[in-house]
Amino acid sequence: MACKRTYGSRYLPLLCLLTLLSQCLADGDDGCPQQLTASQQIYSPFVPWWHYFSGSNQQCWSWASCTFSRADPARTQQFAATALVMGLIPLTFKDIAWPGRRIILLSRPIPNYVEIIVRGLGMEPKWLDTHAEHKEEIVKAWWAESELAVWTWNKAWLCTIISAASLAFASTAIALTEIYSKRSALGCPYPVFVLSWFVAGFLPALAHSFFSRMRKRRERRKVETMFGNINLGQDHLVKTISAVQGGDEWWIVQLIWAIYYIAGTLIFTSIMAVTVIELLVWVLTSAGMTAASKLLAFYICLLLERQYRPKPQQNSLMPVNADEAVKMAKAMSDPESVELMTR
């Protein structure tokens, strides 16, 4: 018996150590904040990682991992559902929700850098050829049909400043929303993936403008080769004007825009552990961001167009031969593609 007690006492400290170690592992083996219960950890909207972790910004991974590891199956399903809705935000707000009001019809070409800015902000500037018949009537009818343009024609500068300030406010809100969320699974130490995606919209706009001008030059050279050196202009042909960005351009432009929107879907979907209240905030801030962007683009074009014409009047009398021009101008607000033919 003495030998047995000696044999057992030899391993007693080791057993105690293993017991304590197992208890420690059971209490905090995930490295998560122990002052939070599982439900508090899972439902923690807009609680940044630095509230419970210190040190490197790589700790944001630990904060997101704790949320997922403590989530029950029902909450995991909710995270998957909110991620799906998040993925629909960029395509819906920047493309689908604004088809009828994306096109801005102008009477004259605008500078290349302005075209890039307007297109990067989410609008499509279009103008008819210099020699297009009824061009002035068409453009005048388009602006007369825009109630926003009629109401704010003489306040364009003020509205431009307000739109720019609204865009700055919305950009700040987007950045703060991501910083105080669980952030992106693409790399949570970088806190502004979503804002960077909005800013990156000027890159496909640059490519769009470059290839568009190249296409027009080639079409013009083709016309001159076929008909000689006469001023027919590019719009003597049937031309499809599409509200979809790049829809009436070469395939390379459409591919660039498609890659841009796919990247946006990926970025929004990658925001980790989005709660319902966070999803609502994301929807509101994204809607405000796109609305402010498009309003700013609209008023930039209005400032340029205001140099060439007086304030449009709704229900004003049009020239006798401009009935078709009015119809075409109204059709510019149709979500479907519009075929414009100038004879």
Order of alpha helices (4+ residues) and beta strands (2+ residues): alpha-alpha-alpha-alpha-beta-alpha-beta-alpha-alpha-alpha-alpha-alpha-beta-alpha-alpha-alpha-beta
